[in-house]
Amino acid sequence: MAAHIAVIGAGAWGTAVAKVIAEKGRDVVIWSLEEDNRDDINLRQRNSRFLPGVVLPKNLTATSDIEEAAAGREYLILAVPSLYLLQTVKRLLPVPSIREGETGIAVLTKGFLQTPKGPRLILETLEDYLPGFYRHSLVYIAGPSHAEEVSQGKITGLIAASENAKNSIRFRDLLKSKGLFVFSSFDVRGVQVAAAAKNVIAIAFGLLSAFITMSEEDAVAALGSSNMFGDGTESLLLAAGLNEIQILGKAMGATHTETFTSISGIGDLDVTCRSVFGRNRRFGKDIVEKKILEPFKDIDDLIERIGEIGYLPEGVVAAKHVKVLVDKYKLKMPISAGLYQILNREIEPIEFLGSYLNGLGY
């Protein structure tokens, strides 16, 4: 039976979601940019590069032909990083089933998209390029989830947000499983902002975590005194970070306050900040512990050469976009502002933690 579901992007998260759907008995095809990764999936039922140690179902297959992956599908799920999402979608436009609006489309990508109009939310940007059938009908999926855990069937929850209630329910039913609870939402803007901005806060959280776990000797050398940070500091940063996300969400048109106190808000922020699987948290720690920013002159250089990091912290790109949005809407978001300065090599992490964190106030 031909696959009716396609996942565009064979990274860890796209593969994990494809696995969940395939385990429900649905045939799924996943598009992999890398041919060796495609062969690994097809010949060995593995994605050793992005999701090692996980056995994939036989009814999950891969292709490196993006039009072949998308053609004639009932459902299509976009799971490529924000840096490459728009150029990927442009490659899908010639596909007849998409050109005629016959394929339902959902997005897993977290972040903002750079456009001539400045940083914009993902769905509104894609609507400008996709056929008119998709206006107000795309579905955005986010929540407190890591590919490593979802692929193992560990329980978590997601939000399927759309202005089209029918489409939200369709993708909710497609994704929900024994370990994956999926809920619907109409607050498309709020869910997207929360998903993008939480990665910025998670890098800051990683910075803080690195200082907390320092030895007393290293802390004195770095801070000039005994370590002044602890569990309470982490909670302060988490709460203040959530407040910044909500401030930005409100400015960008979020419609439901509860979006930020539910799984797509505080839930996603908490797991991204605290989980050992979080790449943005890891990047924050690496800034302190491995001096990972030293080869880069500023944030633009970092983004241009981000492949040199060895993993993709989406919060780096989001930090640049949030800076533009903060200036545009004239918002007070000191954590996001301070992190941008760190990534732009304007200040050192300890300056941020000492000045910005101690000076938090709204």
N, C-alpha and C positions, 0 to 999 in steps of 0.2 A: 504494500500500500504506500502510495506517495505521501511524503511528509506534508502535513498541513501547517506546520509551525516552523518558523525560522528564527534563529537568534543571530544577530549580526554583531560579531565580536566574540572571540574565543579566549578572552582573558578569564581570570578566576571567577568573577561574578557572573559573566555571561554563561560560562560553562556550568556553574553551580545551578543557575536557574534552568538551563536546558536539561540538566540531569533530573531536577525535580519533576519537570513536565514529562520527560521520557519515562520515568519510573511509574507514572500514572497510566502507562500503556500507549501514550501518544508518540508517534514517530516525529522526531525533531531533527532538523538539519541546522548546523552551526557554521557560520562563515568565519574562516581563519585566514588572516592576512599571511601568516607564515606557513609555508608549505610543509616544513618538517613537523609543525604542530598539527596540521591537518592529517598527515600520515600517522602520527602518534595516536590520534583519536580513532582513525579508521582501522588501523592495523593492530593496535594494542589496547584499545579502549582506555587510553590514558591521556591526560593533558599534563605531561610531566613538567613542562615549562612554567605553567601558571597555576596549576592546582595539583601538585604532586601528592602521590599516595592515595589517590581516589580512583576507584574503578568505575568506568562509565557504562551505562546500559548499551546493549547492542543496537537498539533502535535509535540511538543518538549517533548521527554520522556528520562528517565535516566536508566542506568544499572550500576551495580558494577562489572560486568564481562567484562574485557577489551577485550578479544577475541571476545565475542559476540558483543560488541560495534563496533569493527573494521571489522568484517567479511563481505565480499561482498560489501563494500561501494564503491561508485564512487569517493567520496571526503572524505578525512580525514584531520582534522585540529588539530594540537598538541598545547595544551594550558596549559601545566603544568609548574611550576617554573623550572628555569634552574638547580637548585640543584638536581632535580628528573627526568629531561628530559631523560637522557641517559638510566637510568634503566627502565624507562617506555617504551621507544622505543624497548629495548631488549625483553620486554614482548609481543611486537607486531609481532616479526619476524616469529613465527609459523603460523600466519594467512595466509591461502592460497592466498587470493587476494592481499596481500602485498608481499608474497613470489614470486608471478608471476608478480608483477609490474602492476597490474590492477587498483590499487587505486591511485588517485592523492593525493599527500601529501603536505600540507602547514604548516608553523610553525608560531605561535604567540609569542612564548617565547622570552623574551629579556635577553641578557646576554652572557657570554662566558661559555664554558664547560671545566672542568678540565679533562685532559687526560694525559697519560704517556709522551706525547710530550709537556706538559705544557698547558696553556690556549689556546683554539682554538675557531674559529667561529662555530656557531651552525650547519650550513648546511654542511660544509666540514667534521665535526665530524660525523654527522648522515650518510653521504654518505659512511663512512668507515664501517658502521654496516648494513645498508640496502642493499638489493640486487642491483646488478649493473644497473638494469633498472632505478634507481633513480639518478644516477650520472648526475649532471648538469641539473636535472629536478625538484628538489624541489623548493618550492615557499616560500619566506619569507615575512611576512606581518607586517608592522609597521606604525606608524604615530601618530599625536597628538590626542590621544583618551583616554578617561576614561570610564570604564564600566558603571559607574553610568549615564553618559550623553548619551552614545550610546544606552543603554537600554531604554532611554526615547525618543529616536528618534531625539535628538538634532544633528544639522549638524556638521560634521567633515569630515576629509579626511584620507585615508590610502594609502600606497604604497604596491603593490604586486610585489616584486622583484624576478626575476628568470633569469637564463641563457637560459631557454626554453621559448620563447615568447608565444607559444601556451598555456602552462600551466599558465603563468602569466595572460593571458587574460581569461582563464577558471575560475580561482579563483577571478579575478576582477569582472567578470559577476555574479559569485555566491554571492559575498558579497555586491555589490553595491545596494543601496536602496534610498528611498526618502531623508533620512538623512545622508547617508554614501556615500561619493564620493571616488572612488577607482581608482588609477592610476598605470600604469605599469612602471617598471624600470629594466634595465639590470645590475645596479650596486649593485649586491648582497652583496659584501663585504662592501661597503660604508654604505649601509642601515643597515646592521647588527652591524657594529661598532657604528654608531650613536645611535641605539636603546639601546645598552648595556652601552656605556660610559655616556650617558646623565643622567643615574640614579646616577652616582657618583657625577656629578656636582649638581644634585638636592639635595643631602644630604648637600653639602656645602651651597647651597642656603638656605636651611632650617635653618642651623646654623646662617647665616647672618640675616635672617628674625626674628629669636628669639631675637637677640640683638637690631634690629631696633624697635621692638614693646615693648621693656622694658620701664618701667617708668624711669623718670629722676633720681630718687633716686637709683633704681637698677642699672642703667647704670653707675652712679658714683662709686657704690660699685664694679661693675664688671670690669669697664674699667679704673677707676681712674680719670675719667673726664666726661664731658658731652658726650652724645652719638655722636660718630663721623661718624655713618653710616646712609645712607638714600637711597632714590630711585635711585640716581645716582650710589651708590655703588652696588646696585642690578644689574643695567644695565652693570656696569663694570664687575661684576662677570659672568653675562650671556654671554657677548661678549667674554671674555677671556676663558670661559668654552667651547664655541663653537669652538674657535681656537684650544683648546686642543683636542677636538673630531676630528677635521679635521686633525690635526697632526698625531694622532694615526691611523685614517682611511687611510691616504696616506701611512703610513708605512706598513699597513696590506693589501694593494693592492686595495684600492678604485679606481674606474675608472672614476668617473664623479665628478668634483668639485661642480656642482650644487646640488648634493645629500645633501650637508651640508647647502645649502641656501634655500632648499625646505622644504616641510612639514615633511619629515623624518629626517631632520637635525634641523634647527632652530625651526620649528613648534613643533616637539616632545619635544625638550629641553625646550622651553618656557612654554608649558602647564604642563610639569612635574615639573618645578620649581615653577610655580605660582599657580597652581590649589589647591583648598582645598581638592581635592580627592587624591592628590599625596602622596603615602605612603613614598617615599624617602624624600620628603620635610618635611613631618610630623616627620620622624625619626630624621632628622637634628634638628628640633625644640625641639624634646624631649630630645636630648642630652644636650641641654642648659637648658631647662625649667624643665625637670623631672630627670636630671642626670641619664639617662637610661643606660649609659655605666658602671656605678659604679660596678655592680655585675660581670663584665667580666674582665679577666686579660689581654686579648689581642684579636686581630681580629680572631684568630683561635678558641678561646674559644667562642667568640660571634657567629661565624658561626655554631659551633657545637651545641650551645644551642639557636639558633635563634628562635625556637618555643616559648621560654619564653617571647619574645617581645609582642606577641599577634597579630601581623600582620607581613607581610613579605616584608621588604625593600630590593629589589633585588640589590640595589646599594652597599650594604655591601659586598656581594660576588664579585660583579664586581670590587669593589675597590681593593680587593686582586689580582684579575687577571690583572687589569690594571697596578698595581705596577710591576708585573712580566714582562709584555709586555713593559713597559717604560724602564726597565733595559735592556731587550733583545735588543730593537731597539735603546737604548741610546738617548731617547727623553727628551726634556725639557717640563715638564707638572707640574708646581708648585701647582696648585689647587688639582689635583689628588694625588700628592705626599703628600701634607699637610693633606688631608683628610685621607689618609691611616695611617699616623702617629697618627691622632686623634683616629681612630678606633682601632689602635694597642696599645693605651694607652701610647704613647710616649710623646705627647704634649697635652695641653689643647686647647679648641676651640679658646679662645681669643688670644693665641699665633699664631694660624693659621691666624686669621683675621687681627691681627696686623702686623705680619712679612710677611706672604706669600702674603696677598692681597695688602698691601702697596708696596711690592716689585715686583709686576707683571711686566713683560716686556718680549718681544719676539724679 
